[in-house]
């Protein structure tokens, strides 16, 4: 009896212990992957694809070992502050901000969450204290150098040897607009090209801006890359204006030419900063990079439609020619 009683008690105790196991297992929550917020002014796939490639090259699997929270303003920059605030609200671990308007919206939204940028003139627009010692919670890449404007105009002059008047479609709500225009202004003076800057706050003002440039006699137009591409390209075609922008996608989608830092490489390199921060580095300790390689994209099909003959030397130097 005693022996049987012990056996029964042992069995009951074992069953009770087993019954408790699922409850304990249920309480052990899986570790969630880090969440990275990505803030863009428009055209999210332009940034998403190379950025995800950069993460993949560093061993991350999107959706499994890292979660991405994309927020796009869809060409309406006034939406960026609310989108940045939403990323702060959901407590992402890092915010990636592509282009200057998004970078400023992110910085205004938080001083605590690390921010990785790819933006123009981050010192001049007040995003960081210096490239070597950014300070605060912002680091990343400076996407332009001071030579961009003059070199772009030189390339445009090769396509249009008689160029004397060039319009500039500028983003009125981009903090980078003033240094961006100054960059071209100094180059234009050296080349004897008159510039006509026209600022717009959104796509609804594009028609007015192009009519103004056409009335002035613009022979070509330079489109600031932080503006929505499609409405600009629609009007470029309507007015049959040779056009250039610092965005490869601009030429691919119907502009005449693009000259810019290698944006796909930059957007992949942003992932390296995200990786370091997720592994414990502080943004203030990570110097900003400047572009070291530029790409020239020429849309030969558009040139032909405009009746322009692209010099062989320019085609040879181009990184990509769209036929």
N, C-alpha and C positions, 0 to 999 in steps of 0.2 A: 504493500500500500504506500509506504513512504517513498519507495523508489518510483512507483507510478505517479505519485503526486508531484514529485520533483520534475518528472518528465513533462507532465501536463503544464506545470508552471513555466518550465523552460520554453516549451512550445508557444505558450501564450505570449511570453515576453518577446520571443523572436518575431512572432507575427506583428506585435505592436511596434517593434522597432522597424520592421519592414514597411508597415503602413505609414510611418513618419517620413520615410525617404522621399517620396514624391513631393511632399509639401516643402521639404528642405531644398530639393532640387528646383522647385518652382520659384523659390525665393531668390535663388542665385541668378541674377539678371546677366545676360550676355553683355560684354563690353561693346558699346556702340562705336562705330568708326568715327573719326574726326569729321566735322562738317566744315566745308569751305564755301563761303558766300562769294558769288561772282557777280559784280555789278558792271553793266555795260550800257552805253547810251543808245545803241541800236545794233541791228545785224548780229545777233548773238552767236550764230554759227561761225562767223569770221574769227571769233576769239575761242569758242568752245573747242573746235577740232584740234588746233595746235596745242592748246593748253592741256587737253586730255592726253594728247600724245606725249607731252612732257611729263605728266604724272605717270603714265604707263612706263616710260623709259626708266623711271625711278622706282618701279616695283609696285605702284598702286593700281588697284582694280576699282574703277569707278562703280559705285553702288555696293561694293563689298568691303574694301579696306579704306575707302574715303567716299564721303557723300558730298555732292555738289548742289548748291542752292543757287540757281541762276535767276537774276533779276535784270530785265531789259526795259529801258525807258521807251523803246520803240520810236526813237526819233523825237521824243518830247522831253527835253532836258529838265523841265520843271518837275517831272516825276521823280528825278533821281534822289532828292532828299528823303522822300517818303519810302522809296525802295531801300535806301541805305538804312533808314531807321528800322525797317522790317527785318533786315538781316541782324541788326543789333538785338532786336526783340527776341528773335528765336535763338540767340546766343550761339552764333557760329564761332568756330575756333579761330578762323582767319578770314579776312575779307580781301578778295582780289578785285582791284578796280582798274579797268582798261579805259584809257584816255583821260584827259585832264578833268573834264566836268564830273565824271564818275569818281575820280580820286578825291576831289574836293568835297563832294557829297559824303563820301565815306569818312574822311577826316573830320568833317563837321559833326558827324553822327556819333563818333566814339573816340575817346582818348585811351581806351583800355584794350580793345581787341586789336591784334596786329593787322596791319594793312600792307599789302604788296601791290605796287602800282606799275603800270607801263604808261607813262605820261610825258608830255612835252615840258621842258624847262621847269623841273620840279623845284629848283631853287628860286628862280624868278617869280614863280607863281605862289611861293610860300608854303609848299608842301613839306619841304625839308630844310634843315639849316645848311647842310653841305652834302656833297656826294659822298665824301669819305666818312663823315660823321653825321648821319641823318638826324639823330636825336628823336625823341618821341616814339610813336608807334608806327611810323611809315618807313618803308624801304622799297626796293625794286629796281626798275629800269627807267632811265631817261631815254625817250624815244627819238630825240632829235639832237643835232649839233648845229652850231652857228653857220656852218657852210651850206645848209640845205637850200636856203632861198636862192642864193646866187647860182648854185649848180643847177637847180631846177630851171631857172630862166635861161641859162646857157644851153641846156638841152632843148628847151622850147625854141630858142633862136635857131638851133640847127635844123629843126623841122620847118620853121617859118623864118627864113633869113631876113625878110623885110619887116619883122615884128617891131612895132613902135608903141602899141597900146595894148596893155593886158589888164583885164578886169580881175578882181579878187572877190570871191564870195566867202564872207567871213561869218563866224559864229558869234553872235552878240553876247551869248551867255557862257562862253568858254573863257576861263581865266587865262588860257594860253594864247588868246587871239592877239593881244598887243605885242608880245615878243615874237609871235609868228609873223605878223605883218612887218615889224621892224626888220626882221631877218631878210625878207624879200625887198624891202625898201632900199636897203643899202646895196643889194645886188643889182636892183633896177637902175640905180643912179650910175653905177659903174658901166652898165651896158647900154645906157641911153634909152631905156624903156620907161614909158609913163605908166603908172599904176593907178587904177581906179578901185578903191576898196568900197564894197557895199556890204553892210552887216545885216544879218537876218536873225530873228529869234526862233524861227521854226519854218517848217516846209510851207506853211500857208503864205509866207512872205517871198517865196522863191520867184514867183511869176513877176512880181513888182521889181525885184532885184535884177532879173535878166532883162526886163524891158528897159531899165535904167542903163545897164551896161551896153545894151544894143544901141540906145540913143546916143550914148557917149562915143560910140565907134570902136568898141573893144574888138580886137582881132583874135583874142584867145581869152580863156578864163581859167583861173587857178582856184580850185575848190578846197576849202579847209577840210581835212579828213574827219573831223568830229561832227560834220553835218550829215544828215541822211543822204545816202547816195542816189536812190532811185528817183526822187523828184528832181534832183540836180541833173542827172543824166537824161531824163525826159526833156528838160529844157535845153540842154546842150544839143540834143538831136534836133529839136524844133528850130533853134537859131543857127544850126550848123556851125557851131563854135568849136574850134580845137580846144581841148580841155586837158588839164593835168591835175593830179592830186597826189598827196603823200600816202597812198594806199594802193596796194597791188589789186585789191578787189575792184577799185574804181576803173582801172584799165580793163580788167577781165570782163566787167559787166557793161562796157560800152564807152568808156572814156578813151581819149587818144593815147594818153601816156600816164605812167605813174613812176615817181622816183621817191624812194623812202628807205629808211632803215629796213632791214629784212624783218618784216613784221611777224611772219610765221615763226622765225627763229626766236624773236623776242618773246612771243607768247608762250613758246615752249620753255624758254629760260625762266619765265615767271614761276614755273613749277618747281625749279630748284630752290627758290626762296621759300616757297610754301613748305617744301620738304624740310628745310633747315629749321623753320619756325615750329613745325609740328614735332620736331625732334628736340626742341628746347631752346633754340637760339632766340635772342631778342632782336627785334627789328633795328633798334638803335645801334647794334653792334655789326650790322650787315651793310657795308658800303653799297651805294647804288652803282649800277653798270651804265656805261654809255655805249651807243651802238658802234660796232667796229666794221660791220659790213652793210652795204647799201645795195638795193636791187633796182634795176631799170626794166620796166615792162612797157613794151610798145604794142599797141593794137594796130597792126598793119591793115586789117580789114576796115577799121574806122578811118584810117588815113586815106585809103583808096576811095572810100565813100565821100570824103571831103575834097578829093582831087589833089591830095598831097603825095609827093614822092619822098619816101623815107630814105635818107642817105644810107648807102651800103655800110659806111663806117659806123653809123649809129645802130644799125641792125646787128652788126658784129659785136658791138659792145653790150647790147641788151642781154639781160639775164633770161628774158622770156619774150618771145614774139608771138602775138596772137594772129593767126592767119584767118 
